[in-house]
Amino acid sequence: MVWSDAELAHRAASDAERIAWVDEQDRPLGGVLRSELRERHLIGRGTYILLFNSAGLLCVHRRTLSKALYPGYWDVAAGGMVLEDESYADSASRELAEELGIRDVPLIEHAHFFYDAPESRLWCMAYSAVSDAPLQLQPEEVLEARFISIEQALAETRHMPYCPDSLAALQRYLAAIG
């Protein structure tokens, strides 16, 4: 796998970020480096933002091959790790702006849940947002993006790799909206 200099620099900077470290009840324990969180299998915090356009279509995007988790996978949500001393809401706003270039939109909170998998242990907050603004993809994190129906996204999960943690957020969103 060949990564560009920008992707290598972004990954190194990402691994050096201080991430919120929490316990099994989502109580803050401090901050740790992202790389340490992964290596020690500690619990962090993550945000997931389901971005819809005004037609009700969901933005799905494909992650770059340089991502530490789920490289090249499709993702139903923008989002990422909550930084040390950052709130879930601030993290969600920051991540939506960084990854997709969407700023200053209301975020609707839908679910707070624990995601526990061999590769990731996270307390998560799922949000949704609606915007018709043009996407501005962060090239170090997003290869491509498109708007499709939720039904199409769910159908694609049967034959294309999609991020399981984001799918967990989507399932909770669907349960919350009834």
N, C-alpha and C positions, 0 to 999 in steps of 0.2 A: 504494500500500500504506500503510495506516494502522497505526501501532504505538502501543501504550499507553505512557504515561509510564514504567511499570515495565519494559516491554520495552526501551525506549530506554536507560534507566539501566543495565539488565543488559548490553546489548550494549556500551555504552561501558566499563563496568567489565570486561567480558570482554576487549575489545580492549586494555585497559591491563594485563592480567595478564602476568607474566613467565613465559615458557614455556621448557621445556628445549630447548636447541638442540644437535643432535648431527651427527656426520659420517656418511658412507655406511656405516661399520661400527658405528654406534650408540655412538661414543665421545663423551662430553660435551665441548662447546665453550663452554658458559656458558648464559646465558639471554638471551632477546630478548622484546620485546613481541609478543603474539599477532598484532597487525596487521602488524608488521614481518616476522614469519615468513611470513605470507601474501604480502605485497607483494614480498619478496625471493626467494620460492620456496625458502626454507631448509628443512632437514629438522628436524622436531620428533619428539616421542614422543607416542603415543596409547594409551589403554586401551579395551578393548571387553569388556563384561561381559554375557554371555548369561544372563538371569535366567529360571529355570524354576520352576514350581510343583511340588508333590509328585506331581501327576498327569503330569508330563513335558511340560506345555505351555510354550511359549516366550512371554515377554512381548515384544510389539511395541508401539512407541509412535510417535506422529506428532509431529514437531518443529514448533515454532512458526514462524510466517512471518518472524520477526525474526532467525532464525539466519543467520549469514554464509554458511555452506555448507549446501546441501541444505535450504533453507527449505520447510516443509510436507511433506517426505518422510517416509515411514515408516522406522523404524529397528528392527533386530533386536537391538540391543545398547545398553545404557546405556554411558556412557563419555565420554571427552573427552581434552583435552590434558594431558600431564604437566607440572606446574609446575616451575620452576627449583628444583633441590635436593630434588625429591620423587621417591620410588621409584615404579616401576610399580605395585607392590602398594598403596602408600598412595594413589596417584591413583585406582586402581580402587575402593577402599573409599570414598573421598571422593565420587567421581562417582556411584556406586550410591546413596549416601545422599542426595546433592543432587537427582538427577534423579527417583528413584523412591521415596525415603524408606525404603529397605531398609538396615538397619544390622546390624552384628555377625553377619554370616553368613560361613561359610568360603568363600573364593574358591579355585577350582581352576584352576591355570595350564595352558593347552593349547597355545599357539603363540606364538612370537616371530617376526615377519616384517616385511619391508619392503613398504610400500605406496607406489607411485609413480604419481601421476596428475597431470594438468595443474593441478588445483585443490588438491592436497595431497600432500606428501611426508612420510611418517611411518615411524618404526620403531614397531611395534605389539606389544602383548601382549594376547592373547585369554584371557579367564577365563570360567568359568561359576560360577553360584551357584544354590542352591535355597532358596526361601522361600515360605511361604503367608501371610506378614504382609500386611496391607492396604497397597496402594500409596498413597503420598502424592506426587502429581505436582508438580514444580516448575513453576508456571504460566509463568515466563519462558522455559522451554525445552521443555515437553511439553504438547501440546494434549489428547491422549487416549492411553489404553493399553488393551491387551486381551491375553489369553492365547490362543494358537492353537497348532496343531501345527506342527512344522518343515515338514512337507509343505505345509501350507496357506500358510505364509509364503513358501516357495519358489514356489508356484503364483501367489501374488499379485504376485510380482516381474515376471511377464509382462505385467501390465496396470495396475500401480500403481507410482508412484515409490518406490523403496527406496534407502537410502544405500549406494552401492557399496563404501565402505570397510568398513562393518559386515558386508556380505555376504561380503567377503573373509575377515573374521574367522570368520563362520559356516562357510564352506567349510573353513577350516583346523581348526575345532573338529570338524566331521564327519569329516575325514580322521584326526584324532588319536584319536577314539573308535572308529574302524574301522567 
